[in-house]
């Protein structure tokens, strides 16, 4: 289970509008004409957008 930010978290301040940069790993399914592919990826906790591999420090 992912750790969720609390209002006391210094990285997430609703008053200041500072975004929460925490991420977690999840499965993403993508369907096309050839079928469905499931892959594991990192997403941002605040908006569930996928984290680019260069942001995670991985080689492309």
SULZI-V221668 format. One record per helix or strand. SS is the DSSP state (~ for helix, > for strand). FROM is the first residue (numbers start at 0). LEN is the number of residues. If there is no record, write none. Layout:
SS;FROM;LEN
SS;FROM;LEN
This chain:
>;12;1
>;17;1
>;22;10
>;34;10
>;49;1
